[in-house]
Amino acid sequence: MSPNGSDRSPRRPMRRKLLQAMTAGLVLATATGCTYKDFPRLGMPTPTTEEAPRILSLWQGSWAAALAVGVLVWGLILWSAFFHRRTRTKVEVPAQTRYNMPIEALYTVVPLIIVSVLFYFTARDESELLSLKKKPDVTINVVGFQWSWGFNYVEPVEGSTGDAKTDKNLDAIPDRFKEDFPANAGGVYDVGTPGTRNPQTGNPGPTLWLPEGKTVRFVLTSRDVIHSFWVVPFLMKQDVIPGHTNAFEVTPNKEGTFLGKCAELCGVDHSRMLFNVKVVSPERYEQHLKDLAKKGQTGYVPAGIAQTSHEKNRETNNL
């Protein structure tokens, strides 16, 4: 009993603990180093391609839907806990309800509607992001291997002779991608090791050069196991699968050097599969290709494992 003779338990310690918990939550939410300009992206980096805002919008919409559902659920829980709590004047057992068909139908149908809406927007955006335009401005064959990356620039470059459509090193790439290769594309390449570093930034991994404002098609192939090609500020990544060729397109719209990494656990040195992406003007990009040719890095490095029988059958059936 309390000193005044009542049987009420003291509530001040509980209120003090609640206040402390709320203060700690506020500090945690505001001490993340984000500014008010960063907050609308909800943890996503600043987009650097024309396609990335679509991904950011889907991310923000998913958060908005999750927040709305959370507020509703939390509100119902708090309302039930507050208005139906036991008090000194209300000690009887509440009426017991075994089932309520309208409520049960509601909490079955509403989640189905939420999932269906999220599925629709996800499928719509995925279809748009993975669609391939005819004749991209630039085509680059990204080759993943343990434990680094190779980049085949499928371009006609002065000082490099050959044809990407018939080059044996690119046999792993299906004909449907080769149809859009430029004519007489002798090409140049760059290939890295885990110890390679970008000369300007010192970041580990080889550096992939891209022209600003040009549509770039990445054709992804692997020499050994499944990797994943992820350029962080592109907000886009895709698996690099042996015996199966994937592709997607982006249009970089911001110059700079950005970080990339393998996003698929591919073995003991997975964490060392890093690379850099340097977006420059189209003129500097063309000059870089000429510099690679002058270094003797002409032609192409082997793209990877040839298509599996299952993948060949899929290609035939889709024609």
N, C-alpha and C positions, 0 to 999 in steps of 0.2 A: 504494500500500500504506500501511497505518497504521504508526505509529512502532514498534509491537511486532512488526512483521513479518507480521501477518495481512493478508488481502486483503479484509477487511470494510470497507464504506464507512461513514462516520460517520452515525449516525441522529439525533443530537441536534438538528441544525438542522431536520430534518423534523418531529420531535416538537414543537420550539419553535413552528414555523409552524402546526402543527395546533392547539396550545394557544391561540395568538393568534387563529386563526380562530374557534374555539369561544367565546372570550371576546367577540370582536366580535359574534358572533351572539347571545349572551346579552344584551349591552348593547342591541343593536337590538331584541330582543324585549321588553325591559323598559322601554325609554325612549320608549314611544309615548304616554305621558300617560294610559293607561287604568288604572282601579282594578280591584280584584278583583271588584267588583260589575259592572263593564262587560264583563269578559272573557267570561262565558257568552253574551253577545249576538254575539260574534265580529264586531265592527265595526258592527253594526246600532244605530240609535238606539233610545231607550226607546219602546216602542209606546204610542200614545195613542188607539187605537180598540179596540173589542171584537173586530174581525176580525184585527187585526195580529198577535196571538200565533200564529195559524195560519201566517202567513207566516214568522214568526221560527222556529217549530218546523221548518218545511220547510228553512229555511236551516241551522239547526243540524244537522239530520239529514243534509243533504248534506255538511256539513263532517265529520261523524263517519264517514260512509262513505268520503269521500276520504282521511281520516286512516288508517282501517283498511287501505285498499288501499295507501296510501303506506308504512305501516310494513311490510306484507308484502313489497312490492317492494324497499324499501331493505334489509330484512333479508336477502332472498335475494341481493341484489347484494353486500352486505358479507360474507355467509357465503361466497359463491363466491370473492370476492377474497381472503379471509383463509385459508380452508382449502385452496384450490387454488393458492396462490401458489407461485412457484418458490423453492426454498431451496438451500443449499449441498449438502445431502445428497440432493436430489431434482431432478435435472437432466434426467431423461428426459422426452420428449414424452408428455403424457397421452394416454389412449385417445381417438380421434376418433370421434364419433357423428354420422352424417349426418342422421338424423331419429329422432324418438321419438313415435310416434303418440299414446300417452296424454297426454304433455305438450302436444303441439300441440292436441289436442282440448280439454285443460283451458284453455289460454290463449285459445281461441276461444269456448268456452261461458261461462266465468266473466264476461268483459266483457259478453256479451249478457244474462246474468242481472242484472248490476249496472245496466245501462242500463234494463232492463225494470222493475226495482224503482223506480228513480228516476222513470221515466215514469209509473208507476202513482200514486205519491204526488203528483207534480206535477199530473197530470190530475184526481185526486180533489180536491185543494185548489183548483185553478183553477175547477173546476165549482162548488164551494161559494161561492167568493169572487165569482163573476160572476153568481150566481143573484139574481134580483130578486124581492123580496117584494111582495105586493099592498099598495097604498096606503101608501107610506112616510110618515113623519111630516112630512118636509120634502123638497121637490124644488127643485133649483137647476140651471138651465141655464148651464153654463160655456161661454163663447164665447172661443175662441182666435183671435187675429189678430196680424199683424205690427204692433207689437211689444209687445203687452200682453194683458190679459184683461178680459172683461166678465162680470158675474154677474147673471143674471136670477133673482130670487127669485119662484118661482111660488107665490104665497100670496095669500089674500084679505087685503088690508091696508086699514085705515080711511083714506079719502081717495083711494083708487085704484079706479077703475071699469073694467070690461072683463071679458074672459073669455079665459084663456090657451088654451083649446081652439080658439078661432076667431081669435085674434090673428094678423094677417098677418106680424108680425115673427117668429113662431115656426113659419112654414110649413115650414121645413127639418126640423122634428122629426117623425118618423113618428107615425101615429095610435096605434100600439100603446103609445107612451109617454104620449100625451095622454089615454088612457083613465084613467090614474091621477092626472091633474091634479085639484086641488080645484075644486069648482064656483065660478063667479064669481070666479076668481082674477085680479083686476086687476093685481096684482104691482107690484114695485118693482125697480130695477136699480142697479148700481154699475159703473162702467167706469173703467179706469185708463190711464195712459201710462207709458212707461219712467221718467219723472221723478217719478211719484207716490210718496209715502212714507207709511208708517204713522206717525200723529202720536204714538203712545206710544213706539215703539221706534226710529223713524227708519229702519227697514228699507225698501228700495226696493220699489215695486210697490203695486198696490191691495190692499185687505184684504177677504177673504171671511169673513163672520161665520157661525158655526154654533152650534146649541144643544147643550149637553152632554146625553148620555143619550137623544137622539132619533135615529131612523134617517133618514139623509140619502141621497137618491138624486141622484147627479150625472149629468146628461144632457149629453154632451160634443158640441159642434159647432164647426166651423171656418169662417172667412170666406174663407180663402185657401189655405194650404198645410197640410201635416201638422205638428201640434204634439203635445206630450205633457204631460198634466196630472199633476203629481207633487207630493204633499204629503209631505215627507221622513219625519216620524215616523209617518205612516199606513202606511208600508212598502208602499204601493200606488200604482201609476201606470197610466195607460192612454192610448193614442193618441187624439188629437183630429183626425179625418180629414174633409176637405171632401167633401160628398156621401155621407157614411156616419156615422150616429149611434151612438156607443157610450155605455154607461151602467154604473155600478156603485154599490154602496151601502156606507156605513160608519156606525158608531155611535160618535161621539167620546165618550170617557169620562174626559177630563182637560182641565180648563180651562187656558187659556194662549194665547200667540201663537206660531205655528209658521211655518217657512219653506216656501215652495213655489216651484217653478220649472218651466220647460219642459225636458223631457228628450229632445227630438228636435231635431236640428240643422235649423233652419227658415230660415236665412238669415243675413245679415250681422250683425244685432243680436240673434241668438238668446240671447246671454248676458245681455241686458237684460230678457228675459221672465220677470221675477220677480214673486211675489205673496206675500201673508201670509194665514194662516188664524187667525182669532181665535175660540176656543171659549169660550163664555160660558154662563151659566144661561139656561134657556128664557125667563125674564122679560126679561132684558137683550136677548136676541135679538129678541123681539117689539117691544121699545122701539126697537131699531135700525131695524127695518123701518118703524115709524111716523116715525122721524126722517128716513129717506130720502124718505118720502112728503111730509113737510113741506118738504123741500128742492126738491120738484118732480120728483124722480126716479121718477115713476110710469110704469107700463106696462113695456115691454120693449125692449131694443136688438135689432137684427136678429141672429137666431141664426146665420146663415151661409148656405152654399151649399145649395141644394135637393138632395134625394136624386138620385143618378144613376139611369139606367134600370136598370142592373145591380142596384143596391140595391133599387129598387122591385120588381123581379121576385123578389128573395129574400124580401122582406116578404110578397108575395102567395103565394108557394109555402109559406111557413111558417104561413099561416093555417089 
